[in-house]
Amino acid sequence: MIIFFATNTRNLGKVKLWKLLYFLDFQHYRDVGRPVTGLQYFAWPKGPVPVELQNEVSKPADDMKEKLDLQLHEFEKGVAMTVTPKVDFDASLFSKRELRLLENLAKEFCDSSADNMIEATHFENQPWDKIFNVQGQKQAMIPYELASRAAEAEQIQQLQLEHDEMRNNFSNV
C-alpha cells in the first residue's frame, strides 16, 4: 500500500501517508467489516496516526529498507519524511475492492498537501472527531466501529462472521 501511494501520489510524506492508510482502512471496514492493513489508529492532534507503523518507520527493518527509501528532511517547523519506492507495486497482493479503494484515494488526494490531509480527517462526526473532540480522548485508539453508522453495525458484524467462517473452512482443507 505504501508503494502504491508513493507511486501514485505527489509529495508523499509521513502525515499524508498516515491519512491515506486511515482512509483506506476505515472505508474498507465500513464496506466489508474489516480493515485492509490491520493497523490501529490513535487520535493525535493532527489526526489519526498508526503508531505501530510510525515506530517501524522511525527504525525500519531491513525488509522495509529494501522496498522503500525513507528520507528525513529538516525544515523550520521540524522534520519531514519523504517516501520513495525502490520496487514496483504488486497488485496481486490485493483484492479488486482493495485496489479500487487504493486507486480512488490516490486520485482524490494525489496533489493534496499534508495540511489538506489533516483537515480531511478532522471533519465533524467522523471517527477521529468523535474520539478527539466529542469524547475528548486525546491519543486514544479510534475504534473501527465508528466508521459505520449504527444501522450498519449489525450487518458489518455479520459480514465479519461470514468472512471468519470462510477463512476457517479454507484453513481446514
C-alpha positions in Angstrom: 0.0 0.0 0.0 2.8 2.4 0.8 4.5 1.6 -2.5 1.2 2.2 -4.3 0.6 5.6 -2.6 4.3 6.6 -3.1 4.0 5.8 -6.8 0.5 7.3 -7.4 0.5 10.5 -5.4 2.7 13.6 -5.2 4.7 14.7 -2.2 4.1 11.6 -0.1 5.4 12.2 3.4 4.6 10.6 6.7 1.5 12.7 7.5 -0.1 12.2 4.1 0.7 8.5 4.2 -0.9 8.0 7.6 -4.1 9.7 6.4 -4.3 7.7 3.2 -3.9 4.5 5.1 -6.5 5.6 7.6 -9.0 6.4 4.9 -8.2 3.1 3.2 -8.8 1.1 6.3 -11.9 2.9 7.6 -13.6 2.9 4.2 -12.8 -0.8 3.7 -14.1 -1.5 7.2 -17.3 0.5 6.5 -17.9 -1.5 3.4 -17.0 -5.1 4.5 -16.4 -5.1 8.2 -12.6 -5.4 8.2 -9.6 -3.1 7.6 -7.0 -3.7 4.9 -3.9 -3.2 7.0 -5.0 -4.3 10.4 -3.3 -1.2 11.9 -4.7 0.6 14.9 -5.1 4.3 14.6 -4.8 6.8 17.5 -6.4 10.2 17.8 -3.5 12.6 17.8 -3.9 16.4 17.4 -3.1 16.4 13.7 -5.4 13.4 13.0 -5.2 9.6 13.1 -1.8 8.1 13.5 -0.9 4.4 13.1 1.5 4.4 16.0 2.9 0.9 15.3 3.8 1.9 11.7 5.2 5.2 12.9 7.5 3.4 15.2 8.6 1.0 12.5 9.3 3.8 10.0 11.4 5.5 12.7 13.7 2.5 12.8 12.9 0.5 9.6 13.7 -3.2 9.5 15.8 -4.5 6.6 12.8 -5.7 4.6 11.3 -2.2 4.7 14.7 -0.6 3.7 14.9 -2.9 0.7 11.5 -1.7 -0.6 11.3 1.9 0.4 13.6 4.9 0.6 12.6 6.9 3.7 14.4 10.3 3.7 14.3 12.7 6.6 14.4 16.5 5.8 14.8 19.2 8.4 12.9 22.5 7.9 12.0 25.3 10.3 8.9 23.6 11.7 10.7 20.3 12.4 11.5 17.2 10.4 9.6 15.8 7.4 9.9 12.5 5.7 9.6 11.6 2.0 8.8 8.1 0.8 10.1 6.8 -2.4 9.6 3.2 -3.6 12.5 1.0 -4.6 10.4 -1.8 -6.0 7.3 -2.0 -8.2 3.8 -2.3 -6.7 2.5 -5.8 -6.7 -1.3 -5.7 -7.4 -1.6 -9.5 -6.9 -1.4 -9.0 -3.2 -4.8 -7.1 -3.1 -8.4 -7.8 -3.8 -10.3 -5.9 -6.5 -12.1 -3.9 -3.9 -8.9 -3.0 -2.2 -7.3 -2.0 -5.5 -10.3 0.1 -6.3 -10.1 1.9 -2.9 -6.4 2.5 -3.4 -6.9 4.0 -6.8 -9.8 6.2 -5.7 -7.9 7.5 -2.7 -4.8 8.2 -4.8 -6.8 10.0 -7.4 -8.7 12.1 -4.8 -5.7 13.1 -2.8 -2.9 12.9 -5.5 -2.0 16.6 -5.1 -3.1 17.2 -1.5 -0.7 18.6 1.0 -0.2 17.2 4.5 -2.2 20.1 5.8 -5.1 19.3 3.5 -5.0 15.6 4.6 -5.1 16.7 8.2 -8.1 18.8 7.5 -9.9 16.0 5.7 -9.5 13.7 8.7 -11.0 16.3 11.1 -14.5 16.5 9.6 -17.3 16.6 12.1 -18.9 13.3 13.1 -16.1 11.3 11.6 -14.2 8.7 13.7 -11.2 11.0 14.6 -13.6 13.8 15.6 -15.8 11.5 17.7 -12.8 10.4 19.8 -10.6 13.5 19.9 -13.2 16.3 20.0 -16.5 14.8 21.1 -15.2 12.3 23.7 -12.0 14.3 24.5 -9.9 11.2 24.4 -6.6 12.6 23.2 -4.1 9.9 22.0 -6.9 7.2 22.4 -7.4 4.4 19.9 -10.0 5.1 17.2 -12.4 2.1 17.1 -13.1 0.9 13.5 -16.8 0.5 14.5 -17.0 4.3 14.3 -16.6 4.1 10.5 -20.1 2.6 10.2 -23.4 4.0 11.1 -25.3 2.3 13.9 -27.8 0.8 11.5 -24.9 -0.8 9.5 -23.1 -2.2 12.5 -25.1 -5.4 12.8 -24.7 -6.1 9.0 -20.9 -5.5 9.3 -20.7 -7.9 12.2 -22.5 -10.5 10.2 -20.1 -10.0 7.2 -17.2 -10.3 9.5 -18.5 -13.6 11.0 -19.1 -14.9 7.5 -15.6 -13.9 6.5 -14.1 -15.6 9.5 -16.1 -18.7 8.9 -15.0 -18.9 5.3 -11.3 -18.5 6.3 -11.7 -21.3 8.9 -13.3 -23.5 6.3 -10.4 -23.0 3.9 -7.8 -23.4 6.5 -9.2 -26.8 7.4 -9.0 -28.1 3.8 
